[in-house]
Amino acid sequence: MDTGNFKLELIPGDKIFTIIPLLRQLDGEISTEILEQRLKGMVEEGYKCLGVYDENKLIGVSGLWILTKYYVGKHIEPDNVVIHSDYRGRGIGKLMMNWIFDYARSMGCDASELNCYVSNPEGVKFWVNSGYKIIGYHFQKKLG
Protein backbone atom coordinates (compact mmCIF):
# COMPACT_ATOMS: atom_id res chain seq x y z
CA MET A 1 0.00 0.00 0.00
CA ASP A 2 1.42 3.38 -0.94
CA THR A 3 -0.27 6.42 0.59
CA GLY A 4 1.16 9.69 -0.69
CA ASN A 5 4.75 9.95 0.44
CA PHE A 6 4.36 7.11 2.92
CA LYS A 7 4.72 3.43 2.10
CA LEU A 8 3.18 0.83 4.44
CA GLU A 9 4.34 -2.78 4.31
CA LEU A 10 5.21 -5.75 6.48
CA ILE A 11 8.85 -5.77 7.49
CA PRO A 12 10.53 -9.06 6.48
CA GLY A 13 11.68 -11.17 9.44
CA ASP A 14 15.32 -10.84 8.42
CA LYS A 15 15.01 -7.03 8.68
CA ILE A 16 13.15 -6.98 12.03
CA PHE A 17 16.07 -5.43 13.93
CA THR A 18 15.54 -2.20 11.94
CA ILE A 19 12.67 -1.41 14.33
CA ILE A 20 14.95 -1.14 17.38
CA PRO A 21 15.59 2.63 17.11
CA LEU A 22 11.83 3.27 17.19
CA LEU A 23 11.33 0.81 20.06
CA ARG A 24 13.86 2.88 22.01
CA GLN A 25 11.25 5.70 22.04
CA LEU A 26 9.07 3.37 24.14
CA ASP A 27 11.73 2.01 26.46
CA GLY A 28 15.37 3.00 26.28
CA GLU A 29 16.30 0.78 29.25
CA ILE A 30 16.36 -2.57 27.42
CA SER A 31 19.74 -3.41 25.89
CA THR A 32 20.09 -3.93 22.15
CA GLU A 33 21.26 -7.50 22.79
CA ILE A 34 18.09 -8.34 24.75
CA LEU A 35 15.86 -6.61 22.18
CA GLU A 36 17.48 -8.64 19.39
CA GLN A 37 17.02 -11.91 21.34
CA ARG A 38 13.38 -11.11 22.08
CA LEU A 39 12.57 -9.98 18.54
CA LYS A 40 14.14 -13.14 17.11
CA GLY A 41 11.96 -15.27 19.38
CA MET A 42 8.88 -13.20 18.61
CA VAL A 43 9.32 -13.67 14.84
CA GLU A 44 9.70 -17.42 15.42
CA GLU A 45 6.37 -17.31 17.32
CA GLY A 46 4.47 -15.59 14.47
CA TYR A 47 5.12 -11.92 15.17
CA LYS A 48 4.73 -9.61 12.19
CA CYS A 49 5.56 -5.92 12.07
CA LEU A 50 4.08 -3.18 9.91
CA GLY A 51 6.56 -0.55 8.84
CA VAL A 52 5.78 2.95 7.61
CA TYR A 53 8.42 4.51 5.40
CA ASP A 54 9.07 8.04 4.22
CA GLU A 55 11.10 7.08 1.18
CA ASN A 56 13.67 4.70 2.76
CA LYS A 57 13.38 6.05 6.32
CA LEU A 58 11.43 3.89 8.78
CA ILE A 59 9.17 6.33 10.62
CA GLY A 60 6.52 4.12 12.18
CA VAL A 61 5.98 0.57 13.34
CA SER A 62 3.28 -1.61 14.77
CA GLY A 63 3.83 -5.14 15.87
CA LEU A 64 1.04 -7.51 14.87
CA TRP A 65 -0.15 -10.68 16.52
CA ILE A 66 -2.99 -12.78 15.16
CA LEU A 67 -4.60 -14.77 17.96
CA THR A 68 -7.79 -16.66 18.70
CA LYS A 69 -9.45 -16.35 22.09
CA TYR A 70 -12.76 -17.89 23.07
CA TYR A 71 -14.43 -14.58 24.01
CA VAL A 72 -13.57 -12.63 20.86
CA GLY A 73 -12.57 -15.18 18.21
CA LYS A 74 -9.79 -14.65 15.72
CA HIS A 75 -8.39 -11.15 16.13
CA ILE A 76 -5.40 -8.95 15.49
CA GLU A 77 -3.44 -7.25 18.23
CA PRO A 78 -1.44 -4.15 17.31
CA ASP A 79 1.55 -4.10 19.65
CA ASN A 80 4.11 -1.40 20.46
CA VAL A 81 2.80 1.15 17.98
CA VAL A 82 5.39 3.89 17.56
CA ILE A 83 5.60 6.84 15.21
CA HIS A 84 8.84 8.80 15.06
CA SER A 85 8.41 12.00 17.07
CA ASP A 86 9.13 14.17 13.99
CA TYR A 87 6.12 12.63 12.19
CA ARG A 88 3.43 12.64 14.87
CA GLY A 89 0.22 14.57 14.27
CA ARG A 90 0.28 13.95 10.51
CA GLY A 91 -2.37 11.22 10.29
CA ILE A 92 0.12 8.36 10.11
CA GLY A 93 -1.50 6.52 13.01
CA LYS A 94 -4.84 6.52 11.20
CA LEU A 95 -3.15 5.27 7.99
CA MET A 96 -1.55 2.47 9.99
CA MET A 97 -4.82 1.44 11.62
CA ASN A 98 -6.65 1.39 8.27
CA TRP A 99 -3.87 -0.83 6.84
CA ILE A 100 -3.96 -3.09 9.91
CA PHE A 101 -7.75 -3.47 9.80
CA ASP A 102 -7.65 -4.32 6.08
CA TYR A 103 -4.86 -6.84 6.74
CA ALA A 104 -6.82 -8.35 9.64
CA ARG A 105 -9.91 -8.80 7.49
CA SER A 106 -7.78 -10.47 4.79
CA MET A 107 -6.51 -12.89 7.47
CA GLY A 108 -10.06 -13.74 8.59
CA CYS A 109 -10.03 -11.73 11.80
CA ASP A 110 -13.29 -10.66 13.43
CA ALA A 111 -11.91 -8.05 15.84
CA SER A 112 -8.89 -6.19 17.17
CA GLU A 113 -7.65 -5.92 20.73
CA LEU A 114 -4.66 -4.16 22.25
CA ASN A 115 -2.99 -2.98 25.42
CA CYS A 116 -2.16 0.63 26.24
CA TYR A 117 -0.27 1.89 29.26
CA VAL A 118 -2.32 3.92 31.72
CA SER A 119 0.61 6.34 31.80
CA ASN A 120 0.00 7.15 28.10
CA PRO A 121 -3.06 9.43 27.97
CA GLU A 122 -2.34 10.42 24.35
CA GLY A 123 -2.37 6.75 23.40
CA VAL A 124 -5.61 6.12 25.29
CA LYS A 125 -7.21 9.05 23.47
CA PHE A 126 -5.97 7.77 20.08
CA TRP A 127 -7.33 4.27 20.67
CA VAL A 128 -10.70 5.49 21.90
CA ASN A 129 -10.93 7.82 18.89
CA SER A 130 -10.08 4.81 16.70
CA GLY A 131 -13.17 2.99 17.97
CA TYR A 132 -11.67 0.82 20.72
CA LYS A 133 -13.50 0.40 24.01
CA ILE A 134 -11.77 0.04 27.36
CA ILE A 135 -13.00 -3.32 28.68
CA GLY A 136 -10.53 -4.37 31.34
CA TYR A 137 -7.16 -4.15 33.01
CA HIS A 138 -3.84 -5.58 31.88
CA PHE A 139 -1.94 -7.36 34.64
CA GLN A 140 1.65 -8.57 34.72
CA LYS A 141 3.67 -10.58 37.21
CA LYS A 142 7.42 -11.16 36.83
CA LEU A 143 8.37 -14.78 37.53
CA GLY A 144 12.06 -14.29 38.16
N, C-alpha and C positions, 0 to 999 in steps of 0.2 A: 504494500500500500504506500503510495507516495502522496503526501498532502502538502502542497505548496513547496516550501523549502525543506520540509521535514520528511524523512523517510522512516517508516515504522516497519520493523521486521524482527523475527526471532533471531536471537544471537546463537550461532552454532556452538555446540558444547565445547569444541576445542578453542573457542575464543571467549569463554565465560569469564576468565580472569580480567578481561577489559572492563568489567563492571566495578572492580574494586575501588577506583577513585571516587565513584559516585556513592558507593556504600559507606565510604569514610565520612560522608556528610551526615549519615545516620549515627554512626558510632566509630569514632576514631581510636577507641581503646583496644580494639581487637587487632592483633598482629597480622601482617600480610600472610605469614606462613599458616596461621590458623584459618584465615579466610580462604586461602587456596585449598587447604585440606577439606574444609566444610563444603565449599562450592563443588569440589570434585565429587564428594559423596552425594551431594544434593542432585547433581546431574545424573549420577548412577541410579538414583531413586526416582527419576522422572521429572525433575525440575526443568522448567523451560524459563527463558527470560526474554521479554520484549525489550528491544532497544529502539530508541528514538535518536535519529542522527540529523545534524545540521551539516550537510555535505558529509565529510568523513568523521566529524566530531560527535562522539557519543554524549548526548545531553540529557537523556532520560532513560530510566529502566523500570521495569516491573517484573518481579519474579512471578511465575505462574505455576500453580499446582492444580491438577485436575483430580478430584476426589469424589468418592461416593459415600454419603452418610445416610443412615436410615431416615432421619427427620427432614432432609432436604433433597435427597437424591443426588444425581451426578451434578457436580458444580465446579466452578473455577474459583480459585482463591488468588487474587492479586496479593503479592507479598513484597514488602520492602520497596514501595513505589518512591522513586526519587527523581526529581528534576533538578538539573544544575541550577544553582542559585541565580545565575545570569539570565536564565530563560523562564523563570517563574512569572506567572501572571499573563502569559501569552496564549492561553488556551491549550497548551500541550497536554495537560492532565486530561482534559475532555477528549482530545484526539486519542490518547492512549486508552481511555475507558471504552470509547466506541470501537476501537480495534479489538480490545480484549473481549468485549461482548459479542462481536461478530465471530471471533475465533472460538469462543465458548460454544456458541450455537452450532458452528461447523463441527465441533467435537461432540455434539449431542448433550450439552449441559442444559440443565433446567434452571439454574440459579447461579448466583455469585455470593460468596461470603468472604470476609476479611477481618483482620485485627487492626486496631489503631490504638496507639498509646494515649492514655488519658492526659498525658503531659503535652499533647499535640493538638491544641484547639483548632488550628488552621486545618489540620488533617481531618478532624471530626467534622468540621463545617463542610469541607470538600466532599466527604463521603455522604453526608446527609443530603447535600445539594445534588449529588449524583444518584439519589434514589434509594440509598441504603437506609435501613432501620437499625437502631441500636436495640439488640435483643438479649444481651447478656454481658457477662464479665469474662475476661480472659485470665486464667490463673496459671501460675508457673511455680514449680518447686524444683530446685537444684538437687540432684541426687549424689553429689560428690562431697 
